[in-house]
């Protein structure tokens, strides 16, 4: 196999691996977000970790509520909990 061919193969394999990981994460996130109770308007009923209050929010494509602040530890933990399906909810 020529050196150029092995480089191409490596790039294809790495690209396929990244695509698989992204798909797996999206599937798991979608499955877990589907378990979160929602109100009649389709908003997720979560408990804010930062302020410890009930909120009904629409989650963006990355599973983040509109109040999300990237540099705040509680907000990071909240999004991780949403993705893992362990966020505190309310009925």
ChimeraX attribute file (.defattr): number of C-alpha atoms within 10 A of each C-alpha:
attribute: neighborCount
match mode: 1-to-1
recipient: residues
	/A:1	5
	/A:2	6
	/A:3	8
	/A:4	9
	/A:5	10
	/A:6	11
	/A:7	11
	/A:8	11
	/A:9	12
	/A:10	12
	/A:11	12
	/A:12	12
	/A:13	12
	/A:14	12
	/A:15	12
	/A:16	12
	/A:17	12
	/A:18	12
	/A:19	12
	/A:20	12
	/A:21	12
	/A:22	11
	/A:23	12
	/A:24	12
	/A:25	14
	/A:26	16
	/A:27	12
	/A:28	14
	/A:29	18
	/A:30	18
	/A:31	14
	/A:32	18
	/A:33	21
	/A:34	12
	/A:35	12
	/A:36	19
	/A:37	15
	/A:38	19
	/A:39	11
	/A:40	6
	/A:41	9
	/A:42	12
	/A:43	16
	/A:44	22
	/A:45	20
	/A:46	23
	/A:47	17
	/A:48	20
	/A:49	18
	/A:50	15
	/A:51	8
	/A:52	10
	/A:53	9
	/A:54	15
	/A:55	15
	/A:56	19
	/A:57	18
	/A:58	16
	/A:59	18
	/A:60	9
	/A:61	9
	/A:62	11
	/A:63	20
	/A:64	20
	/A:65	22
	/A:66	10
	/A:67	11
	/A:68	17
	/A:69	12
	/A:70	11
	/A:71	8
	/A:72	10
	/A:73	11
	/A:74	16
	/A:75	19
	/A:76	16
	/A:77	14
	/A:78	23
	/A:79	20
	/A:80	16
	/A:81	17
	/A:82	23
	/A:83	21
	/A:84	16
	/A:85	18
	/A:86	14
	/A:87	21
	/A:88	16
	/A:89	17
	/A:90	14
	/A:91	9
